[in-house]
Amino acid sequence: MSAGKSDASCPASQPASSPASSPAAASSTEGENRPRAVILMCLSAISFALMGAMVKLSGDLPLFEKVFVRNLVSLGVAVVMVRMAGARLLGHWHHQPMLMARSLIGLGGVMSFFYAIDHLLLADATILNKLSPFFVSLFAGLFLAERLGGWRLVGMLVAFSGAALVIKPQLAFAEGGVEALLPAMVGLGSAMLAGAAYTLIRAMRGREASATIVLHFSLVSSVVTLVPMLMNPVMPSGPQALALLGIGIFAAGGQILMTTAYRLAPAGEVSIYSYLTIVFSALAGWAIWGEVPDIASLIGFVLIAGVALIGWHASRVAGRVV
């Protein structure tokens, strides 16, 4: 999950070091059905785009309230997932420090992503969040001793150049200084935090079930956001209440669809379709608010998605050679 999808299954396509190696993706596929998996990944992308739209439609409600509802619904889904998998509810005791770190970092990623959605074009916030796989490659190379070759570094440089086109720092400073730049930097931070969370998931591969990691994240996130939400309670209007419910439903729906897709086909075959979230987010932003990304953001999207597509293709070729 991008930060908004910062659960145990890392949905994004790999630039070279695949987040598809997460527990959910690493498990063997059950009765492979690639066409169905592709359809489910596309539906997952639509669901996550609608989640972002619901965040924006919920208006000026406190950030903690939006994140709490998102995680509360996910918590209910996660409990069912753990029961079906026959896994431990909260994991092994000696894994709690890593699980807690993953949960808190993932929560930071979700909060940053929701903040960016509220202050940027929906498409721009989604593009920045989709940089998380590149941070996974970077962090896995630095902390998990995974190979970080020259071509991978070039890919990261191109992707972050694309991010700079979306952020447009010079224009932001010219228009409003640091305050104008803050939402875009927070959006970039959401990708960095999501990448760190996914890297911790990789470190726990084979130690904890993916359903357990999702449940731990949802429970910790719900508890942490409950207190500040109650300190500043805001009663939502009818439309806002529906939007809040939509945040939770579409987040959980996207997670279920994505997880099912990874069970039907190898993650390397279908993960690239998660980038359709950007397209659907742009369509939602245009249809609801008349948002149109500028040419710089479009070029940034092409650079980021292009590097991801090349990495996806390279991993497929390498898989066939092996």
N, C-alpha and C positions, 0 to 999 in steps of 0.2 A: 503494500500500500504505500504511494507517495505519502508525505506527512499526513495528509488527510486520510491516507491509506497506510498508516504506519503500523500495521499489524504484522503478524508473523510471516505472511507471504509477501515477498517483495515483488510487485508486479511489473516493475519497469524493465525495459530492455537493457541488456548489458552493453556498455561500450567495449568491454573486452573481458572484464572480470564480472561474471554474471551473477546478479542478485538472484537469479533463478536457482542458485545453489542453496537457497533458504530451505528450512525443513519441509515446508509444504511442497516446494518444487522438487526437492531432492528425493521425495518418496516415489516409488515406482508408480507408473501410470496404471490405472485400472481400466482394462478394456479400451485400448486406444481408439479414439474417434476424432481425428483432427478437424474435419469440417464442423462438427458440433462444438469442439473446443474453441475454434475461431469465432463462431457465432456467440458463444458465451463470453469470450473476451471482449467482443464488441459491445455486448449488452452491459458488461461490467464497466467499460469505458463510459457508456451513456449514464449509468447509474452514478458513477463518481462525479461526472460533470453536473448532473442534477443535484448531487449533494452540495457542490460548490455554489450552484444557483440558489439553493435553499439557504445557505449561509448568508448570501447577499440579500435575499428576500426577507430574512428575519430582521433586517434593519438595525436599529440602534440598541438592540438588546445587549447586555454585557457579554463580553467574550467568554467569561467563565460559564455563563449559562448555556451558551451554544455548545461549548465543548463538553459540558457535563451531560447534556441530553444525547449528544452523539455517542458518548462512551457508555451511557446507561443502556441504550438500546443494544449496542455491541456486546455489552456484558451478558445480557440475556441470551443472545445468539451464541456467545462463546461458551456459556455453561452447557448448552445443548451439544455443541461441537465436542467438548471434553467428554461428556457422557457417552456420546456415540463412538468416540475413539477409545474409550476405556482408559484414558490417560489420567495422570494426577491433576488435581484441581489447580494447585499453585506451585507445582514442581518440587524438586528435591530441596531439602533445607540448605545443603552446601552450595546450591546454585542461586540462592536468594540474592546475594550481592550483585551478580551479573543480571539477573532478572529484574531487580529493582532499578539498576542503572538503565537497562533497556527501556523499561516502562517510563521512567521520568524523562529520559531523553526523547522518547517517542512522543510523550505528552507535549514537550516543548516544541517538537516539530509540528504537531497538529495545531497548537495554539498559534504558532507563527504563521502557518498556512492560512488559518481562518482570519487572522489579522490582515494578511496580505490581500485576501479576497475582498475584505471590507473596504480596502483603501486603493486597490488597483483595478484595472480591467480584469474581468474574470479570466480571460485568455492569458494575459500577462502573468497573473499569479500562478496559473497552472503551468505555464512554460517554465518559470523559475523553479517550481517544485519538482519538475521532471528532470532536474539536474541531479537528483539523489543518486542514481546509479553511478555517476561519475565520481561522486564523493565516496561511494562504496569501494570503487576501484582504488581510490587514493588511500583510504583508511585501511583497507585490507592489505595493501602493499606496505604501509607503514607499520601496522600493528599485528598482522597475521602472517607476515613473511610471504605473502603471495607475490608472484612475479609481476613486476611493474615495468614492462618493456618500453622501448622507445616509441613504437607506434601508439601504444596506449596513452603515453604522455602527450603525444601530438593530438590525439583525439580529445583529451581533456582540455588542451589549450584551445582547440577550435570550439568546443562546447562552451567554455567559459567566455570566449570571445562573443559567442551568440548571446550569452547571458548579459554581457555588457551592452549589447544592442537593445536588449529589452529594458535594462535598467536606465540607460541613457544618463550617466552621471553628470556630464557637462550641462545637459539641458535642465536636469533637475536642480543643479546648483544655480543656474541662471534664473530659474523661475521662482525658487523659494528656499535655496540653501539646503542645509542638512535635513531640515524637516521634510522637504519635498522628496529627498532621497530615502528617507527612513523606511517607508512601506516596501519599496523594492528590495532594500537590503534585508529586511525582515523576511521577505519572500525567498531570497537567496538563502538566508539562514534556515528556513524551513527545510530546504533541500539538504543542507549540511547536517542538520539534526536527524532528519530521516535517514540519511546515509550512515550516520553513526549508529543509529538504532538497528539498521539492517546489518551492519558489520558485527554488532554484538550477537545478532541472531545467527550469523554465519559461525561465530565463535562457539555457539551452543549447539551447533549441528550435531545430531546424534545423541545429544545429552537430554534434551527436553522435547516433548511433542509440540508441534506447531500450535495445536489447539490450546495447550497449557500456556504458551507464551502469549497468545491472544487474550486469554482469560486474565492472566496476570496484569497485562497492560490495561485492559478495560477496567478491572477492579481498582488498581492503583490510580488511574486517571479519574475515575468517578469519585473516589474518596478525596483526592487532592483538590479537585475543582469544586466539591460540594461546599466546603467551608467558606471560601471567598464568595461563592454564589449566594449563600445564605446571609452573608454580611452586607450584601448589596442586592437584595431581591427586587426584581422588576417583574410585575405581572404582564405577560405578553397579551397583546390584542388577539382577536380571533385569527386573523391572517398570520400573525407572527407565531402563534401556537402551532398552526398547521405547518408553517415553514420549519419550526423546531423539530416537529415530529418527522418531517421530510428529511432533515439532516440525518437523523438516526436511521431511518428506514433505508435511504439510498446508500448510506455508508455501509450498513450491514449487508444490503442486497449486493452491492458491488463486491464486497469481500467474499460472499458466498459464491457468486458467479465466477469470480476469478479463481478461487480455490478449486471449484469443480472443473474449470477449464484445465488447470494444471494436473488434475487427476486423469483427464482424458487424453492428454498429449504432452510430450516433453516440453518443459518451460521454454527451452531454446527455440521451439517451433512457433510458439504463440505469444511470447512476451512482448514482441514488437508492437502488437495490436493495442497495448495499453496506451501508446502514444496518441491513439485516437481520442483520448480524453481531452487533449488540447483542442482538437477540431470541434468536438461537441461542446466544449466550454465556450469556444468562440461563437458558435452558432447560438447557444443559449444567451450569451451576453448581447449579441446583436438582436435577437428576437425579443428579449425582455426589456433591455435598457438602451438599445440602439448603439451599443459599443462596437467600435471598429478598430482593431489594432492597427497602428501605423506601420509604415513600410519597414522601419528599423526592427520592430518586434517580429514582423513576418520573416525577415531575413534571419533574425536570431532563432526563430523556430525552425527554419530550414536547416541551419547549421547544427543545432542540437539534435533534431530528429534524424538528420542525415548521418551524423557520426554514430548515433545509436543503430541506425539501419545497417551501416557498414559493419559495425561490431557484431550485430545479430547474424548477418550473412557469413562473416568470418567464423563465428562459433559453429554455425551449421556445417560449413565446409570442413572445419577441423574435426567435428564430431563424426562426419562420414569417413574422413581419412583414418581416424583412430578406429 
